Structure formats: structure tokens, C-alpha cells
Amino acid sequence: MDKRYKKQISPRKILRHNKQTNRFFATHKQLPVAYVFIFFLWFSIFNIINAQSFFSMRGFGEEILCTDAYANSLGGIISISRENPAQPIVLNKTNFYASLSNNIVFGKENNWQRTLYDFRPIMVEGKVPLPKRFRIGLKLAESFNQNFNIYSESIPIAGYWAQRHIIGQGGIYRITLNSAKTFTKPNLSLGIDYSYLIGQEIEHWIFEIAAGNYITRDTIITNYSAQSLRFGILSDWSFLTVGFHIEDILPGTIKDHTKSHGTSAETTFMFNLPYALGCGLSYNKLQNTDFYIDFLYKNWRKAQIKENYVSTFQNSMKYSFGVEHWLSANHPLRLGLKYYQSYLLDHTNYQIKEYGLTCGSSILIPKFGGFDYSLELFLRQGKKVKETIVRLNLSLSYEETWKKRTRRWGS
């Protein structure tokens, strides 16, 4: 960072922006043993059972709005997180970031109860600083999760009472190229993401007489491809940081391949997803405490498949509130609240909603970087189905300063 830039951003402001890439751990000496023990304890517990979700992820699946453990621990903030193309305002080092998501789901519908599990990587990203305060980045992240495992009520088929068992596997991912520029008057960053969306979902429709015994089994394989543009702004004042982003997904293609009763059929058609608007701010006038608020809106009622609006899609909204308190110079504690109104409807055409409580912190890995972790507890509910979900998110950060090396003979 040059002297001109140092004069305009105080050391505390640089520290606050660097929290989101773990540079605030630079003076920490050792990895807290207690934190490592807690991490491995949670990881072991979360790997006991194996399944997915109770809700049928109709449409494009479950939206993955945030892939950053730091942001998830603050209620899932987006506009002041790595999801904003303009983040961070300050980038002095090459930064690599990767995230994992670990979920336990306890669901209930009428008198039926089940416990499910899901574990998967959701994001990997790298950003490199360039001269003149430019930077570029490359990212691979999950946008929609299409894993689900549901049963219908018993229905008569061919003289038997059977259940329709539907298992979905897959998702939609985005490969993103990022470019951003930092300005010093005012302290402002502008960024743009170009993304190519690609994905596949495999659905198995099984008519079961009893567990493991079935009458017929159909398979639907769906492939997705599209492109998107996302613009972001991040600006910083003495004790306030404001972020804004807008995203537009360009028309894409869906290819369906259906295998049913020994026959196959293929169809190809167009789709158009909605635009997204998001804004957020953080307030940090207090000595050791920062406050965050974030809002996201997606106009899903304007989404089109086969050039027709989808009547079952509803506009989605998310509200996030978070607070970060520094117990000491290297030990932050984060808490958050989240309310999310999904675009998806359950099988009774009732809109799915989520209410969440989040928390998290960060851990140093000496001479490497560190990782953020978040623990989320939230209730997802429709009209009949209710899910209680515990989710552990882990984000690993590695930083490297690129230097010109000079070979010295005789040394």
C-alpha cells in the first residue's frame, strides 16, 4: 500500500476490511487447541447420518445465497461480503478461499419424522492484486442445490397401495471471472462479475410398495446452462460501510432427457431467471463491536420457462442482522439473525420460509492464513412440512505475497 493511500484509511479501517480475508491474524502466535477440538467434534457428529432434504426442490432448486462462512455467521450478509464483486476495498495480497457446507436436517410432516444429512464443497475462489489498485479473481461456487429425498402419500397403483419416492441429486454451479478497482477519494471499490452457469440434476421417480420394493422406476436428467453479470459497489466512511449489488442472469438453456418404461425422450427449451438487488451496511463506531444489516430481493415472478411465466414461483426476500464483537485482538465472536422467504412452494403450494440464528468465529493457521467457521440453526417450514436444520460452514483462507526474487551468487 503506498503512502498516499495510508493517509486516507486509518489502521483500524484497514483492520476492519481485512477481517473478511483473515489478515487480522497476522500477530497471533499459535492455533487455539480448544477451537481445533470443537471443530473436529462437530465434524465427527455431522458425519453420522446420510441423506438430503424433505422439500421437493421444484424449479431450479434451493438457492445458495451465501458461500462464505464469515458472512453466514452474521446472518448471511451478502452486500458486504465476498458475494459482492467489489469486496474487499483493500487487497494487498493474493488470496485463496474455499468453503464447505455440512448439514443435519430433522424433518416432520404429520406423524412422520426423519433425520437427513448432507456434506459438500460449495465454493473455491482466488483473487490477485494488480497495479493501479486493480484486481482480478476466479471463482467456482454452487448457486442452486437440487438434492432432495421425499415421499408422497400412499396412492393405489396396479392394485397395490404405493408411495411415490422421488430422489433428486445435483445442482447448478457458476464459474465466475471477477474484476474490480479501488479508488482512494472517496474510499470506494467498484467490481463486476461475469459468470457462466452450468449444472445437472438427476431425478429418480420410484413407485414403492414397501421400502426397497418398487413397481416402476423413471429417471429424468436435466442439464442447465446460462450466463450472468453482477455489478457491485462498496464504499467506506469514518464509521460506516455501505454495499450494493445488482445481478442479471441472461437467457439460458434447459435440456431434459427422460427414461420411462424402457423409452427415452429429449427436449430442449429456454429459460430466463430474475434479476437480483441487494444492499447492506455496517456500523463500527463502537470500540470493539460492529453491527451489520443486509437485504436481498429477487423478482422470481418474472422468471420464464419456455417463454412463459411460472405461476408457482414467488418473489424471494432475505433480511439479515449481525453483530461482531472482539473478545481480544485476535478472537472475534459473531452472532446473526436471518429471515428468508423462498421462491419455492411446497407440495401444498404454500411458500417456504426460513428463520435462522447464526454464530461463528475465526481461527489462525500460522504462516498460512486461517479459516472462518459458522454454525447455523434455522427452521424451514411450509404448510405441512417442517425442517429443523443445523449447518456448519467452514471457509479456509490462504494468503501469499508475490515478490520479485533476486539470485545472489556465493550466498
Kinemage of the C-alpha trace (Angstrom):
@kinemage 1
@onewidth
@group {chain A} dominant
@subgroup {mainchain}
@vectorlist {calphas} color= white
{ca met a 1} P 0.000 0.000 0.000
{ca asp a 2} L 1.510 3.416 -0.928
{ca lys a 3} L 1.816 6.373 1.482
{ca arg a 4} L -0.974 8.330 -0.169
{ca tyr a 5} L -3.424 5.538 0.477
{ca lys a 6} L -2.275 5.053 4.078
{ca lys a 7} L -3.082 8.677 4.884
{ca gln a 8} L -6.684 8.249 3.842
{ca ile a 9} L -7.516 4.963 5.552
{ca ser a 10} L -6.756 4.600 9.244
{ca pro a 11} L -5.098 1.420 10.565
{ca arg a 12} L -8.373 0.460 12.261
{ca lys a 13} L -10.282 0.749 8.979
{ca ile a 14} L -7.716 -1.379 7.190
{ca leu a 15} L -8.056 -3.920 10.001
{ca arg a 16} L -11.843 -3.994 9.675
{ca his a 17} L -11.793 -4.591 5.917
{ca asn a 18} L -9.108 -7.218 6.286
{ca lys a 19} L -11.232 -9.213 8.710
{ca gln a 20} L -13.032 -10.784 5.795
{ca thr a 21} L -9.816 -12.268 4.399
{ca asn a 22} L -8.261 -13.154 7.766
{ca arg a 23} L -5.310 -10.759 7.639
{ca phe a 24} L -6.166 -9.605 11.160
{ca phe a 25} L -4.474 -12.797 12.416
{ca ala a 26} L -1.002 -11.572 11.483
{ca thr a 27} L 0.201 -11.086 15.067
{ca his a 28} L -1.352 -14.248 16.539
{ca lys a 29} L 1.239 -16.776 17.693
{ca gln a 30} L -0.459 -20.152 17.894
{ca leu a 31} L -3.615 -22.050 16.986
{ca pro a 32} L -6.011 -22.346 19.975
{ca val a 33} L -6.179 -26.047 20.836
{ca ala a 34} L -9.714 -25.738 22.212
{ca tyr a 35} L -11.001 -24.398 18.883
{ca val a 36} L -9.463 -27.310 16.990
{ca phe a 37} L -11.076 -29.790 19.376
{ca ile a 38} L -14.505 -28.137 18.963
{ca phe a 39} L -14.132 -28.194 15.169
{ca phe a 40} L -13.299 -31.894 14.982
{ca leu a 41} L -16.052 -32.723 17.489
{ca trp a 42} L -18.664 -31.003 15.332
{ca phe a 43} L -17.247 -32.554 12.173
{ca ser a 44} L -17.446 -36.068 13.660
{ca ile a 45} L -21.021 -35.617 14.866
{ca phe a 46} L -22.124 -34.260 11.487
{ca asn a 47} L -20.846 -37.326 9.629
{ca ile a 48} L -23.032 -39.886 11.451
{ca ile a 49} L -26.028 -39.970 9.096
{ca asn a 50} L -26.567 -39.527 5.377
{ca ala a 51} L -29.457 -38.058 3.316
{ca gln a 52} L -30.691 -34.717 1.869
{ca ser a 53} L -33.856 -32.542 2.234
{ca phe a 54} L -37.564 -33.227 2.672
{ca phe a 55} L -38.823 -30.460 0.417
{ca ser a 56} L -39.154 -31.194 -3.281
{ca met a 57} L -36.766 -28.692 -4.859
{ca arg a 58} L -39.029 -27.908 -7.769
{ca gly a 59} L -37.983 -25.163 -10.133
{ca phe a 60} L -34.214 -24.690 -10.109
{ca gly a 61} L -33.640 -25.976 -6.575
{ca glu a 62} L -32.652 -24.389 -3.290
{ca glu a 63} L -30.898 -21.053 -3.743
{ca ile a 64} L -27.381 -20.897 -2.298
{ca leu a 65} L -27.274 -17.209 -1.464
{ca cys a 66} L -24.046 -17.107 0.527
{ca thr a 67} L -20.985 -19.395 0.356
{ca asp a 68} L -18.782 -17.520 2.841
{ca ala a 69} L -18.627 -18.751 6.471
{ca tyr a 70} L -17.730 -15.245 7.657
{ca ala a 71} L -20.892 -13.816 6.110
{ca asn a 72} L -23.054 -16.767 7.170
{ca ser a 73} L -22.050 -16.268 10.812
{ca leu a 74} L -23.505 -12.735 10.586
{ca gly a 75} L -26.925 -13.888 9.380
{ca gly a 76} L -25.934 -14.435 5.751
{ca ile a 77} L -24.970 -10.891 4.766
{ca ile a 78} L -24.268 -10.517 1.042
{ca ser a 79} L -23.614 -6.909 0.000
{ca ile a 80} L -20.738 -6.524 2.499
{ca ser a 81} L -19.187 -9.929 1.893
{ca arg a 82} L -17.275 -11.865 -0.757
{ca glu a 83} L -20.557 -12.227 -2.683
{ca asn a 84} L -20.199 -8.550 -3.648
{ca pro a 85} L -17.853 -8.222 -6.685
{ca ala a 86} L -16.369 -5.057 -5.143
{ca gln a 87} L -15.218 -6.813 -1.947
{ca pro a 88} L -12.710 -6.193 -0.417
{ca ile a 89} L -11.884 -2.497 -0.652
{ca val a 90} L -8.273 -3.264 0.301
{ca leu a 91} L -6.436 -6.234 -1.252
{ca asn a 92} L -2.674 -6.264 -0.686
{ca lys a 93} L -2.018 -9.978 -1.117
{ca thr a 94} L -3.074 -12.816 -3.368
{ca asn a 95} L -5.894 -14.561 -1.526
{ca phe a 96} L -7.336 -18.062 -1.964
{ca tyr a 97} L -10.585 -19.050 -0.275
{ca ala a 98} L -12.569 -22.293 -0.115
{ca ser a 99} L -15.791 -23.276 1.690
{ca leu a 100} L -17.516 -26.480 2.817
{ca ser a 101} L -21.114 -26.906 3.988
{ca asn a 102} L -22.164 -29.592 6.467
{ca asn a 103} L -25.903 -30.043 7.208
{ca ile a 104} L -28.088 -32.069 9.563
{ca val a 105} L -31.832 -31.940 8.856
{ca phe a 106} L -34.599 -33.111 11.179
{ca gly a 107} L -37.956 -33.041 9.387
{ca lys a 108} L -41.547 -33.651 10.402
{ca glu a 109} L -44.760 -33.996 8.397
{ca asn a 110} L -47.898 -35.040 10.275
{ca asn a 111} L -46.719 -38.081 12.299
{ca trp a 112} L -43.734 -38.872 10.072
{ca gln a 113} L -40.233 -37.928 11.268
{ca arg a 114} L -36.866 -38.393 9.556
{ca thr a 115} L -33.276 -37.254 10.008
{ca leu a 116} L -31.122 -36.424 6.994
{ca tyr a 117} L -27.536 -35.353 6.312
{ca asp a 118} L -25.650 -33.544 3.550
{ca phe a 119} L -21.964 -32.590 3.192
{ca arg a 120} L -20.426 -30.925 0.149
{ca pro a 121} L -17.921 -28.269 -1.007
{ca ile a 122} L -19.672 -25.114 -2.155
{ca met a 123} L -17.001 -22.602 -3.186
{ca val a 124} L -13.357 -22.042 -4.149
{ca glu a 125} L -12.001 -18.622 -5.097
{ca gly a 126} L -8.764 -16.771 -5.790
{ca lys a 127} L -8.074 -13.021 -6.095
{ca val a 128} L -4.854 -11.338 -7.232
{ca pro a 129} L -3.956 -7.617 -6.742
{ca leu a 130} L -2.731 -5.736 -9.812
{ca pro a 131} L -1.040 -2.338 -10.327
{ca lys a 132} L -3.109 0.854 -10.080
{ca arg a 133} L -5.294 -0.786 -7.391
{ca phe a 134} L -6.951 -3.143 -9.858
{ca arg a 135} L -7.513 -6.825 -9.092
{ca ile a 136} L -8.836 -9.925 -10.815
{ca gly a 137} L -10.321 -13.121 -9.477
{ca leu a 138} L -11.662 -16.527 -10.462
{ca lys a 139} L -14.373 -18.409 -8.562
{ca leu a 140} L -16.276 -21.691 -8.708
{ca ala a 141} L -19.374 -21.799 -6.481
{ca glu a 142} L -22.688 -23.580 -6.064
{ca ser a 143} L -25.755 -21.472 -6.974
{ca phe a 144} L -28.602 -23.984 -6.592
{ca asn a 145} L -28.750 -27.184 -4.560
{ca gln a 146} L -31.007 -29.847 -6.097
{ca asn a 147} L -30.562 -32.615 -3.529
{ca phe a 148} L -33.840 -33.803 -2.029
{ca asn a 149} L -35.453 -37.037 -0.840
{ca ile a 150} L -39.255 -37.055 -0.450
{ca tyr a 151} L -42.251 -39.389 -0.276
{ca ser a 152} L -45.824 -38.799 -1.399
{ca glu a 153} L -48.888 -40.003 0.444
{ca ser a 154} L -49.992 -43.583 -0.325
{ca ile a 155} L -51.847 -43.950 -3.641
{ca pro a 156} L -53.363 -47.019 -5.407
{ca ile a 157} L -51.267 -48.246 -8.360
{ca ala a 158} L -51.920 -51.546 -10.233
{ca gly a 159} L -53.883 -52.968 -7.322
{ca tyr a 160} L -51.256 -52.021 -4.702
{ca trp a 161} L -51.024 -49.182 -2.205
{ca ala a 162} L -47.791 -47.471 -3.163
{ca gln a 163} L -45.822 -44.308 -2.428
{ca arg a 164} L -44.064 -42.123 -4.941
{ca his a 165} L -40.456 -41.813 -3.749
{ca ile a 166} L -38.546 -39.006 -5.505
{ca ile a 167} L -34.782 -38.645 -5.081
{ca gly a 168} L -33.022 -35.640 -6.592
{ca gln a 169} L -29.252 -35.265 -6.930
{ca gly a 170} L -27.204 -32.477 -8.446
{ca gly a 171} L -27.020 -28.718 -8.619
{ca ile a 172} L -26.217 -25.632 -10.664
{ca tyr a 173} L -22.749 -24.081 -10.364
{ca arg a 174} L -21.173 -20.867 -11.584
{ca ile a 175} L -17.684 -20.198 -12.905
{ca thr a 176} L -17.013 -16.517 -12.267
{ca leu a 177} L -14.406 -14.090 -13.587
{ca asn a 178} L -14.090 -11.022 -11.337
{ca ser a 179} L -12.527 -7.618 -11.938
{ca ala a 180} L -12.504 -4.689 -9.508
{ca lys a 181} L -10.916 -1.282 -8.972
{ca thr a 182} L -10.246 0.628 -5.724
{ca phe a 183} L -10.439 4.437 -5.530
{ca thr a 184} L -8.986 6.472 -2.656
{ca lys a 185} L -11.160 9.601 -2.914
{ca pro a 186} L -13.622 8.547 -1.615
{ca asn a 187} L -12.728 5.131 -0.203
{ca leu a 188} L -14.631 3.252 -2.874
{ca ser a 189} L -14.438 -0.043 -4.745
{ca leu a 190} L -16.259 -0.977 -7.969
{ca gly a 191} L -16.470 -4.560 -9.201
{ca ile a 192} L -18.032 -6.705 -11.911
{ca asp a 193} L -18.553 -10.485 -12.159
{ca tyr a 194} L -19.124 -12.401 -15.361
{ca ser a 195} L -20.426 -15.912 -14.640
{ca tyr a 196} L -21.117 -18.981 -16.701
{ca leu a 197} L -23.762 -21.162 -15.048
{ca ile a 198} L -23.729 -24.894 -15.687
{ca gly a 199} L -25.347 -27.799 -13.886
{ca gln a 200} L -27.115 -31.127 -13.954
{ca glu a 201} L -29.889 -32.714 -11.924
{ca ile a 202} L -30.827 -36.411 -11.874
{ca glu a 203} L -34.293 -37.274 -10.538
{ca his a 204} L -35.365 -40.835 -9.786
{ca trp a 205} L -39.152 -41.358 -9.559
{ca ile a 206} L -39.760 -44.636 -7.763
{ca phe a 207} L -43.215 -46.134 -7.067
{ca glu a 208} L -42.594 -48.183 -3.933
{ca ile a 209} L -44.866 -50.868 -2.483
{ca ala a 210} L -42.617 -51.129 0.572
{ca ala a 211} L -39.115 -49.925 1.378
{ca gly a 212} L -36.787 -51.427 -1.246
{ca asn a 213} L -39.603 -52.955 -3.343
{ca tyr a 214} L -40.928 -50.950 -6.258
{ca ile a 215} L -43.292 -51.279 -9.211
{ca thr a 216} L -41.577 -48.914 -11.614
{ca arg a 217} L -38.625 -46.518 -11.730
{ca asp a 218} L -38.322 -43.485 -14.027
{ca thr a 219} L -35.295 -41.199 -14.452
{ca ile a 220} L -35.152 -37.567 -15.564
{ca ile a 221} L -31.771 -35.979 -16.358
{ca thr a 222} L -31.797 -32.183 -16.706
{ca asn a 223} L -28.849 -30.070 -17.914
{ca tyr a 224} L -28.660 -26.295 -17.417
{ca ser a 225} L -26.509 -23.557 -18.958
{ca ala a 226} L -26.720 -19.751 -18.760
{ca gln a 227} L -24.655 -16.589 -18.233
{ca ser a 228} L -24.919 -13.742 -15.740
{ca leu a 229} L -23.498 -10.302 -14.930
{ca arg a 230} L -23.226 -8.895 -11.414
{ca phe a 231} L -22.165 -5.321 -10.534
{ca gly a 232} L -21.089 -4.270 -7.051
{ca ile a 233} L -20.203 -1.084 -5.147
{ca leu a 234} L -18.556 -0.868 -1.731
{ca ser a 235} L -17.873 2.465 -0.024
{ca asp a 236} L -16.361 3.289 3.353
{ca trp a 237} L -16.664 6.300 5.633
{ca ser a 238} L -15.312 7.001 9.111
{ca phe a 239} L -17.620 4.530 10.882
{ca leu a 240} L -19.971 3.324 8.155
{ca thr a 241} L -19.515 0.900 5.239
{ca val a 242} L -22.210 0.623 2.562
{ca gly a 243} L -22.510 -2.035 -0.127
{ca phe a 244} L -24.826 -2.505 -3.110
{ca his a 245} L -25.045 -5.099 -5.876
{ca ile a 246} L -27.301 -5.959 -8.807
{ca glu a 247} L -27.321 -9.153 -10.871
{ca asp a 248} L -28.961 -10.030 -14.158
{ca ile a 249} L -28.976 -13.599 -15.494
{ca leu a 250} L -29.049 -13.784 -19.282
{ca pro a 251} L -31.370 -16.266 -21.065
{ca gly a 252} L -30.239 -19.876 -20.681
{ca thr a 253} L -30.955 -23.383 -21.977
{ca ile a 254} L -32.505 -26.456 -20.346
{ca lys a 255} L -32.123 -29.940 -21.835
{ca asp a 256} L -34.324 -32.721 -20.433
{ca his a 257} L -33.622 -36.405 -21.003
{ca thr a 258} L -36.363 -38.716 -19.665
{ca lys a 259} L -36.185 -42.502 -19.327
{ca ser a 260} L -39.591 -44.033 -18.580
{ca his a 261} L -40.858 -47.621 -19.033
{ca gly a 262} L -37.956 -48.526 -21.333
{ca thr a 263} L -38.355 -45.484 -23.627
{ca ser a 264} L -36.338 -42.271 -23.862
{ca ala a 265} L -37.235 -38.720 -24.881
{ca glu a 266} L -35.274 -35.472 -25.116
{ca thr a 267} L -36.492 -31.849 -25.110
{ca thr a 268} L -34.637 -28.514 -25.218
{ca phe a 269} L -36.101 -25.149 -24.224
{ca met a 270} L -35.120 -21.692 -22.985
{ca phe a 271} L -35.391 -20.169 -19.513
{ca asn a 272} L -34.852 -16.721 -18.027
{ca leu a 273} L -34.125 -16.187 -14.325
{ca pro a 274} L -34.947 -12.972 -12.411
{ca tyr a 275} L -32.715 -10.044 -11.560
{ca ala a 276} L -31.459 -9.576 -8.010
{ca leu a 277} L -30.978 -6.399 -5.951
{ca gly a 278} L -29.094 -6.260 -2.679
{ca cys a 279} L -27.860 -3.624 -0.238
{ca gly a 280} L -26.244 -3.642 3.178
{ca leu a 281} L -24.292 -1.577 5.673
{ca ser a 282} L -22.057 -1.976 8.691
{ca tyr a 283} L -21.734 0.410 11.625
{ca asn a 284} L -18.497 0.347 13.628
{ca lys a 285} L -18.291 3.446 15.777
{ca leu a 286} L -18.025 1.400 18.969
{ca gln a 287} L -14.541 0.344 20.082
{ca asn a 288} L -14.771 -3.444 19.712
{ca thr a 289} L -18.201 -4.077 18.184
{ca asp a 290} L -19.522 -3.859 14.606
{ca phe a 291} L -23.169 -4.093 13.516
{ca tyr a 292} L -24.433 -5.359 10.134
{ca ile a 293} L -27.733 -5.216 8.278
{ca asp a 294} L -28.419 -6.655 4.812
{ca phe a 295} L -31.354 -7.020 2.406
{ca leu a 296} L -31.774 -9.064 -0.802
{ca tyr a 297} L -34.685 -9.129 -3.268
{ca lys a 298} L -35.235 -11.354 -6.328
{ca asn a 299} L -38.154 -10.847 -8.709
{ca trp a 300} L -38.903 -14.540 -9.306
{ca arg a 301} L -42.404 -13.853 -10.657
{ca lys a 302} L -40.711 -12.564 -13.807
{ca ala a 303} L -38.822 -15.831 -14.338
{ca gln a 304} L -39.731 -17.593 -17.568
{ca ile a 305} L -39.526 -21.188 -18.802
{ca lys a 306} L -40.438 -21.894 -22.425
{ca glu a 307} L -41.184 -18.142 -22.747
{ca asn a 308} L -43.976 -18.430 -20.150
{ca tyr a 309} L -44.118 -17.040 -16.636
{ca val a 310} L -44.089 -19.705 -13.903
{ca ser a 311} L -47.216 -19.237 -11.787
{ca thr a 312} L -45.812 -21.259 -8.886
{ca phe a 313} L -42.737 -19.016 -8.434
{ca gln a 314} L -42.940 -16.261 -5.805
{ca asn a 315} L -40.694 -13.247 -5.259
{ca ser a 316} L -37.978 -14.042 -2.714
{ca met a 317} L -36.562 -11.791 0.019
{ca lys a 318} L -33.898 -12.113 2.697
{ca tyr a 319} L -33.237 -9.946 5.757
{ca ser a 320} L -30.022 -10.360 7.763
{ca phe a 321} L -28.847 -8.775 11.012
{ca gly a 322} L -25.412 -9.405 12.532
{ca val a 323} L -23.071 -8.241 15.276
{ca glu a 324} L -19.337 -8.892 15.635
{ca his a 325} L -17.607 -8.372 18.990
{ca trp a 326} L -13.866 -8.641 19.521
{ca leu a 327} L -13.137 -10.524 22.752
{ca ser a 328} L -9.443 -9.754 22.187
{ca ala a 329} L -7.256 -8.563 19.336
{ca asn a 330} L -7.442 -11.932 17.549
{ca his a 331} L -10.647 -13.527 18.829
{ca pro a 332} L -13.906 -12.282 17.268
{ca leu a 333} L -17.331 -13.562 18.209
{ca arg a 334} L -20.140 -13.208 15.641
{ca leu a 335} L -23.910 -13.560 16.040
{ca gly a 336} L -26.678 -13.139 13.472
{ca leu a 337} L -30.379 -13.439 12.669
{ca lys a 338} L -31.862 -14.315 9.265
{ca tyr a 339} L -35.310 -14.372 7.697
{ca tyr a 340} L -35.642 -15.805 4.190
{ca gln a 341} L -38.739 -16.110 2.032
{ca ser a 342} L -38.034 -18.633 -0.723
{ca tyr a 343} L -39.304 -18.514 -4.287
{ca leu a 344} L -40.259 -22.192 -3.917
{ca leu a 345} L -43.637 -23.590 -2.895
{ca asp a 346} L -44.161 -26.834 -1.002
{ca his a 347} L -46.422 -29.611 -2.320
{ca thr a 348} L -49.473 -27.758 -0.919
{ca asn a 349} L -48.483 -24.586 -2.860
{ca tyr a 350} L -47.508 -22.807 0.373
{ca gln a 351} L -44.422 -20.581 0.222
{ca ile a 352} L -41.376 -21.966 2.047
{ca lys a 353} L -39.886 -19.688 4.728
{ca glu a 354} L -36.792 -19.859 6.902
{ca tyr a 355} L -35.994 -18.350 10.320
{ca gly a 356} L -32.342 -18.616 11.376
{ca leu a 357} L -29.939 -17.980 14.247
{ca thr a 358} L -26.216 -17.940 13.412
{ca cys a 359} L -22.889 -17.637 15.196
{ca gly a 360} L -19.207 -18.074 14.391
{ca ser a 361} L -15.593 -17.035 14.815
{ca ser a 362} L -12.161 -17.392 13.177
{ca ile a 363} L -9.013 -19.437 13.745
{ca leu a 364} L -5.418 -18.743 12.733
{ca ile a 365} L -3.276 -21.232 10.852
{ca pro a 366} L 0.268 -19.899 11.466
{ca lys a 367} L 2.274 -18.905 8.369
{ca phe a 368} L -0.649 -19.915 6.142
{ca gly a 369} L -3.791 -17.847 6.764
{ca gly a 370} L -6.772 -19.027 8.727
{ca phe a 371} L -10.328 -20.162 8.494
{ca asp a 372} L -13.719 -18.814 9.433
{ca tyr a 373} L -16.443 -21.071 10.738
{ca ser a 374} L -20.133 -20.525 11.305
{ca leu a 375} L -22.846 -22.568 12.980
{ca glu a 376} L -26.437 -22.015 11.847
{ca leu a 377} L -29.662 -23.216 13.425
{ca phe a 378} L -32.808 -22.449 11.452
{ca leu a 379} L -36.372 -23.559 10.905
{ca arg a 380} L -37.585 -24.133 7.336
{ca gln a 381} L -41.316 -24.609 7.016
{ca gly a 382} L -44.156 -24.915 4.550
{ca lys a 383} L -47.776 -25.630 5.414
{ca lys a 384} L -47.295 -29.269 6.487
{ca val a 385} L -43.576 -29.995 6.312
{ca lys a 386} L -41.179 -28.511 8.868
{ca glu a 387} L -37.406 -28.907 8.936
{ca thr a 388} L -35.023 -28.012 11.743
{ca ile a 389} L -31.558 -27.635 10.233
{ca val a 390} L -28.127 -27.399 11.837
{ca arg a 391} L -25.465 -26.232 9.398
{ca leu a 392} L -21.718 -25.925 9.889
{ca asn a 393} L -19.851 -23.815 7.306
{ca leu a 394} L -16.056 -23.796 7.052
{ca ser a 395} L -14.081 -21.351 4.917
{ca leu a 396} L -10.323 -21.752 4.579
{ca ser a 397} L -8.177 -18.755 3.601
{ca tyr a 398} L -4.626 -18.764 2.289
{ca glu a 399} L -2.635 -15.609 1.532
{ca glu a 400} L 0.572 -15.147 -0.393
{ca thr a 401} L 2.584 -12.020 -1.178
{ca trp a 402} L 4.216 -12.208 -4.599
{ca lys a 403} L 7.751 -10.836 -4.502
{ca lys a 404} L 10.496 -10.439 -7.051
{ca arg a 405} L 13.344 -12.775 -6.080
{ca thr a 406} L 16.945 -11.851 -6.887
{ca arg a 407} L 19.531 -14.621 -7.196
{ca arg a 408} L 22.711 -13.894 -5.282
{ca trp a 409} L 25.829 -15.813 -6.250
{ca gly a 410} L 28.021 -17.109 -3.456
{ca ser a 411} L 25.314 -16.884 -0.782
